[in-house]
Each structure stands twice: as structure tokens, then as C-alpha cells.
């Protein structure tokens, strides 16, 4: 497996300055965002689609530094019932088209989350349902069968026409796909081009074991994010892990995203990567650094050091 880098945490740097920073870290593989939830600080989607010259300049900057673009990331909510969904669907389609032009075979995104009915105006994340209240099952049926699966069948055809071989869905909260069972449900309906972007940080705070998840997924692991989380002692014991405080309120949250090694120790990461490789994945592991408890540079360098020590060759 190879260490990669999601470039958004270096949004304060211009494109070529960011690339030089990556080289200084000893990394030669990157994952870049095209839009959606991200402002896409280093990639202008429309400009690259419309201009051969801009694409050639973009690729030349990578080639000059011997940096490989392993994936494009358009994470957003393409299933939102309003203007946001329309915008994110357009970005997703354009990302597939750009992937074809750049020769990129993997696209990272999220499954999206629909509204709870045709009349709703906002997405609805259902995280609990048994036999009561019955409306929750009705919502899930609508979301999956009337919105998600039809959209994803269409998107898979689009991706295949663009030469994209893998769509890796991040197991993020407030998405229809957020764990293995929901991934396999979508995968069964639309095909194996869809797999998981295995991000251990989200699984940990939701109570899952990423090592066991990797074993369960096997060949459905399409990408991996190197991202850590810390369950905050005391606060989580009092309030649980369903957290609505702002992500910046690090001192009071029950859990926080942290630099790699500041949540799970290095032995944990060694086991995780070993099992990921045993499951058949032997591709990029992208550092996504979102630690707000330290400076950006400190968080990146702490994480890179930890990942270099623990990634399986």
C-alpha cells in the first residue's frame, strides 16, 4: 500500500506550492477534490473540462514532481431533494467526465441521503427502526427503492462510460451508506463497481471495529482514508457519542477527529493496515487531516510520521 494525501488540508497554499509541500513530506501520490462539500481549493473542475491547455498545465505540474493522481473526490449529497442535490449531481457527472480526460480510474464520493418522502424538503437520516413507529420503515423503503437505487444505477452507467473502474463511498454519518451492511445493499442493487472508501475514524465513533469491518468487506474495499478519531474520556461516558456540538468546539465534544496516532496507537494502526492488505487491498491510503486540536502543519507531520511507520508494504 502507498501513502497518499487528500490535499484539502493545504487549502491555504496555491496549487504548485501545495505540490512542493507534498514532495517535501516524501509523498508522491495525491487525492484531489472536485467540489461537493469541498470548495476544491486546488482543482478548477469547469476549467479543466473546457480547456486542453489547462489540463496539460495541470498534468505537467504533477509530472514535473513525479506525483500521481490516484483518485478524484466529489463527496457531497447527490440525493438531496433541493438545489444542493442538483448542484452535487452535476459536479458528480462532471467529475466522471474529468476522470476520463485525466485517465483516473477511481472516484471517491458519498452515497448521498434523500428526503423521507416526495414532499420533504430536507434529507432525513434514519438510524433506528424496529417495528415501531412504522413510518420509519416506510421512509427507508422510499429512500432506497424510489430514490437511491434508481439514481445509482444511472450513475454507474455514467461512470462506466467514462472508464471509471471503482466508485468508493466514504462510510460517513448522515449518508444512506455508512457501514458494510448498507454498502452491500447498494452494491447488490447496482454492481461491484461500488465499494467502500474505508475510513476508520467514522466507524470508531459509531461503535464499529474497523479491523473487523476490513475482514467483512474483502474485495469491496475500494479505497482507504488514513484518518483517526479520539473518543474523549469522561465526556463520552456522560453524553454518549451522538454529538451535535460544532466540530470546532473540541474541548467539549464527546469525540474529535485527530492526527493519526493521537486516537488509536500505532500498534492498532499496524494491525488495521495488515488486515486491510490481507483482505486484498493494495492501493493508496490517503491521509485526510482534520485535527483541530493542533496546527495544520503539526497535524499533517504527526500523521505522516505515524502512517509511514504503520503502513504495510
C-alpha positions in Angstrom: 0.0 0.0 0.0 1.1 3.5 -0.7 0.7 6.7 1.3 -1.4 9.3 -0.4 -2.7 12.7 0.6 -6.0 14.5 0.4 -4.9 18.0 -0.5 -7.8 20.0 1.1 -5.9 20.5 4.4 -3.4 22.6 2.5 -6.1 24.9 1.1 -4.1 27.9 2.2 -1.4 27.0 -0.3 -1.5 27.7 -4.1 -1.6 24.6 -6.3 2.1 24.3 -7.1 3.1 25.4 -3.6 0.9 22.6 -2.3 2.6 20.1 -4.6 6.0 21.2 -3.4 4.9 20.7 0.2 3.7 17.2 -0.6 7.1 16.4 -2.2 8.8 17.7 1.0 6.8 15.2 3.0 8.2 12.4 0.9 4.8 11.6 -0.7 4.2 11.1 -4.4 0.5 10.3 -4.6 -2.5 12.6 -4.1 -6.3 12.5 -4.0 -7.9 15.8 -5.1 -11.4 17.1 -4.5 -13.5 18.5 -7.4 -16.4 20.0 -5.4 -19.4 19.0 -3.4 -18.9 19.5 0.3 -15.3 20.7 -0.5 -14.5 24.1 -2.1 -12.0 22.2 -4.2 -9.1 24.6 -3.4 -6.6 23.1 -5.9 -8.7 21.9 -8.9 -11.0 24.1 -11.0 -13.4 21.5 -12.4 -15.0 23.5 -15.2 -11.7 25.0 -16.4 -10.1 21.6 -16.7 -13.1 20.2 -18.5 -13.2 23.0 -21.0 -9.5 23.7 -21.8 -6.9 21.3 -23.1 -4.3 23.9 -22.2 -5.4 24.0 -18.6 -5.4 20.2 -18.3 -2.0 19.9 -19.9 -0.6 22.6 -17.4 -2.2 20.7 -14.5 -0.8 17.4 -15.5 2.6 18.9 -16.3 2.8 20.3 -12.7 2.2 16.7 -11.4 4.6 15.1 -13.9 7.4 17.6 -13.0 7.3 16.4 -9.4 6.6 12.7 -10.3 3.3 12.9 -8.4 0.5 10.5 -9.3 -3.2 11.5 -9.0 -4.8 8.3 -7.6 -8.4 9.5 -7.3 -10.8 12.4 -7.7 -13.2 13.1 -4.8 -16.6 14.7 -5.3 -18.1 13.9 -1.9 -21.5 15.6 -1.4 -25.1 14.8 -1.3 -26.4 13.9 -4.8 -29.7 12.7 -3.3 -30.6 15.9 -1.6 -34.1 16.9 -2.8 -33.4 20.5 -3.5 -30.9 22.8 -5.2 -28.0 21.3 -3.3 -28.7 17.9 -4.8 -28.9 19.2 -8.3 -25.6 21.0 -7.9 -23.9 18.0 -6.4 -25.3 15.7 -9.1 -23.9 18.0 -11.8 -20.5 18.0 -10.0 -20.5 14.2 -9.8 -21.2 13.9 -13.5 -18.5 16.4 -14.4 -16.1 14.5 -12.1 -16.7 11.3 -14.0 -16.0 13.2 -17.3 -12.8 14.7 -15.9 -11.7 11.3 -14.7 -11.9 10.1 -18.3 -9.9 13.0 -19.6 -7.2 12.6 -16.9 -7.1 8.8 -17.1 -8.2 8.5 -13.4 -9.9 5.2 -12.7 -11.2 5.8 -9.2 -13.7 8.3 -7.9 -14.3 8.9 -4.2 -17.8 10.1 -3.1 -20.6 9.6 -0.6 -23.8 7.7 -1.2 -26.0 10.7 -0.5 -29.1 11.0 1.7 -32.6 11.5 0.4 -35.6 13.2 2.0 -38.0 11.0 3.8 -40.9 11.4 1.3 -41.6 13.1 -2.1 -43.0 16.0 -0.1 -40.0 16.6 2.2 -37.5 19.4 1.5 -34.5 18.2 3.6 -32.6 14.9 3.9 -33.7 12.5 6.7 -31.1 10.1 8.3 -33.0 7.2 9.9 -30.7 5.5 12.4 -33.2 3.4 14.4 -36.1 1.2 13.3 -37.7 -1.9 14.6 -41.5 -2.5 14.4 -42.4 0.9 15.8 -43.1 3.5 14.7 -43.9 2.0 11.2 -43.3 5.3 9.4 -39.5 4.8 9.8 -39.6 1.6 7.7 -41.8 3.5 5.1 -39.1 6.2 4.9 -36.3 3.7 4.4 -38.2 1.9 1.7 -38.8 5.2 -0.1 -35.2 6.4 0.2 -33.7 3.2 -1.1 -36.2 2.0 -3.7 -37.6 5.2 -5.1 -34.6 7.5 -4.9 -31.2 5.9 -4.2 -31.1 2.8 -6.3 -32.6 4.4 -9.4 -30.0 7.2 -9.2 -27.1 4.9 -8.6 -28.0 2.6 -11.5 -27.8 5.7 -13.7 -24.6 6.9 -12.2 -22.9 3.6 -12.5 -23.7 3.6 -16.3 -22.2 7.1 -16.5 -19.1 6.1 -14.6 -18.5 3.0 -16.8 -18.9 5.1 -19.9 -16.1 7.3 -18.6 -13.8 4.4 -17.9 -14.1 4.7 -14.1 -13.5 1.3 -12.6 -14.1 2.0 -8.9 -16.5 4.3 -7.0 -15.5 4.3 -3.4 -18.2 5.5 -0.9 -17.0 7.1 2.3 -18.7 5.5 5.3 -19.7 8.9 6.6 -22.6 9.6 9.0 -25.8 11.1 7.7 -25.5 9.1 4.5 -27.6 6.2 3.3 -24.4 4.1 3.1 -22.4 4.4 6.3 -21.4 0.8 7.2 -20.9 -2.6 5.5 -24.5 -3.7 5.6 -25.7 -0.6 3.8 -22.9 -0.8 1.3 -23.7 -4.4 0.4 -27.3 -3.4 0.0 -26.4 -0.8 -2.6 -23.7 -3.0 -4.2 -26.2 -5.8 -4.7 -28.5 -3.5 -6.5 -26.1 -1.7 -8.8 -22.9 -3.8 -9.1 -19.4 -4.3 -7.7 -18.1 -1.0 -9.2 -19.4 0.5 -6.0 -17.3 -0.3 -2.9 -16.2 1.4 0.3 -13.8 4.2 1.0 -12.9 2.6 4.3 -12.4 5.5 6.8 -11.8 4.0 10.3 -12.5 7.3 12.1 -16.2 7.3 11.4 -16.6 3.7 12.2 -14.9 4.0 15.5 -17.2 6.8 16.9 -20.2 4.9 15.6 -19.1 1.9 17.7 -17.8 -0.4 15.0 -14.4 -2.1 14.8 -12.6 -1.1 11.6 -10.4 -4.2 11.7 -13.4 -6.5 11.7 -15.0 -4.3 9.0 -12.0 -4.8 6.8 -12.3 -8.5 7.1 -16.0 -8.3 6.3 -15.5 -6.1 3.2 -12.8 -8.0 1.5 -12.7 -7.0 -2.2 -15.4 -4.4 -1.5 -12.6 -2.1 -0.1 -12.1 0.3 -3.0 -10.1 3.0 -1.1 -8.8 3.8 2.4 -8.5 7.0 4.3 -5.9 7.3 6.9 -7.9 9.3 9.5 -8.1 9.0 13.3 -10.6 9.9 15.9 -10.4 10.1 19.7 -13.4 9.3 21.9 -13.0 11.8 24.7 -12.8 10.2 28.2 -15.4 11.4 30.6 -17.5 13.4 28.1 -18.5 10.4 26.1 -19.3 8.4 29.3 -21.7 11.2 30.3 -23.3 12.2 26.9 -22.6 9.2 24.6 -21.3 9.7 21.1 -24.3 11.2 19.3 -22.7 14.6 19.0 -24.3 17.9 17.8 -21.7 20.4 19.0 -19.7 22.3 16.4 -16.7 20.5 15.1 -14.6 23.4 16.3 -15.7 23.0 19.9 -13.0 20.4 20.6 -12.8 20.9 24.3 -16.5 19.9 24.9 -17.2 17.3 22.2 -17.6 13.6 23.1 -15.2 12.8 20.2 -12.8 14.6 17.9 -11.0 13.9 14.6 -7.3 13.9 15.5 -3.9 13.3 13.9 -3.2 9.7 13.1 -1.8 8.1 16.3 -3.5 10.5 18.6 -6.6 8.4 18.9 -5.6 4.8 18.2 -2.0 3.9 19.0 0.5 2.7 16.3 0.0 -0.9 17.2 -3.7 -0.6 16.3 -2.8 1.1 13.0 -0.3 -1.7 12.2 -3.0 -4.3 12.8 -5.6 -2.4 10.8 -3.3 -2.0 7.7 -2.2 -5.6 8.0 -5.8 -6.8 7.9 -6.7 -4.4 5.1 -3.9 -5.9 3.0 -4.9 -9.4 3.9 -8.4 -8.6 2.7 -6.9 -7.9 -0.7 -6.5 -4.1 -0.8 -3.1 -3.0 -2.1 -3.5 0.6 -3.2 -3.4 4.2 -1.9 -4.1 5.1 1.7 -5.0 8.8 1.7 -4.2 11.0 4.7 -7.3 13.2 5.4 -6.1 15.5 8.2 -8.9 17.3 10.1 -7.3 17.6 13.6 -8.4 21.0 15.0 -6.6 20.4 18.3 -3.2 21.4 16.8 -1.8 23.4 13.8 -2.3 22.1 10.3 1.4 21.6 9.8 1.8 19.7 13.1 -1.2 17.6 12.4 0.0 16.7 8.9 3.5 15.9 10.0 2.4 13.9 13.0 0.0 11.8 10.8 2.6 11.3 8.1 5.1 10.0 10.6 2.6 7.6 12.1 1.4 6.3 8.7 4.9 5.8 7.4 5.6 3.7 10.5 2.5 1.5 10.2 1.6 1.1 6.5 2.1 -2.4 5.2 4.5 -2.7 2.2 
